[in-house]
């Protein structure tokens, strides 16, 4: 039995060297109880899948979904230039961008599916607390998991890549493993762990030998499970076994890895996430691109980054359509803050604690804009019962209100994990009709 770890070809060690993280729970997997189960295809997670896209640094919402053409708030356009599609209004960007996807094209294609919320109050305007707040719905705690981690832990925590993250705030609350697969070649190596450098044409073992290894590992695991072991030894045994069963499940990713790696930042991340979704080994993914913090030359920077961000969302949705999982994909597009309604001396915009967020996917009624900001980009009071703004009375919608609604959309509001990390929203403030 001492040769069994060597047979795994240092699978976990190579993952760590490649900058990868994989789920390896301490306890036995519920389906890993017999040799027969070990040698059959392992069940996969079949959706819904959740993608959170982060415009890290703070996007200028007046250059996207909350246009302002008055009072010098924006120098790119005038009030009469503001575009509309259905119920959406948005800034014109086709004439100001050099690459990516314009607002015009984005809303024309996806507006009927898109829900926009304007006037979200972040309460603070510093990057670290704002990023944490938007990711978790909790401003005053470092312990809370991100929504992506929470939904993965509630729905399928034993998936090998249950929660994928590519940056930004990614806390898990110790509920689920955080997985990082930075590049498509890395994903290929992980998906073909029983082959040399991920080349499925060069396996380490013939099929009959691999089957014998699997049966031996299953027998060894059953024997060890019956023995009293110290916690460190028990964890090591579990990690060894998890490496084997994970490698079987991860092999399902291979057919969905594209031959050519896309050049765009979000497209690369999207391919990794979507291949993992399609293979049934992933529940959620946290995608991110940065450099939105436009303290200088705001208009030039935002007109470079917003079209790139929108193109990334479009690529994600188009590729999901090709993989036939588009109807199972819930998309959340957000940033940790907005930009000020005034320009500074460097033609930039500084941090602003009012912003917007966009949603798309199953269970979300599109062609809707909820919430408003006034002519000076301050959030208007909001009635959570009617989902309409008022002039004097109402609440300030904050990230915890959005996260409470997201938990309800995902069907995890009453899960023990959600109750452990409660958001404390009074019933009268719950956005029960947000999704339509």
Secondary structure, DSSP 4 states (H G I P E B T S, - for coil): -TTHHHHTTTHHHHHHHTT------SSPPTT-SSHHHHTSPPP-----EEEEEEETT---GGGTTS---STTS-SS--GGG-EEETTEEE---TTT-SSS--HHHHHHHHGGG-EEEEEEE-S---HHHHHHHHHHS-SS-SSPPPHHHHHHHHHHTTSTTSEEE-SS----TTSS-EE---SHHHHHHHHTTTBGGG-TTSBSS-HHHHHHHHHHHHHHHHHHHTS---HHHHHHHHHHHHHHHHHHHHGGGGGGS-SS--SSHHHHHHHHHHHHHHTT--SEEEEEE-----SSSHHHHHHHHHHHHHHHHHHHHHHHHHTT-GGGEEEEEE-S-EE-SS--TTS---EESEEEEEEESTT---SEEE--B-TTSPBPPEETTTTEE-SS--B--BHHHHHHHHHHHHT-TTSHHHHHT-----GGG--TTTT-
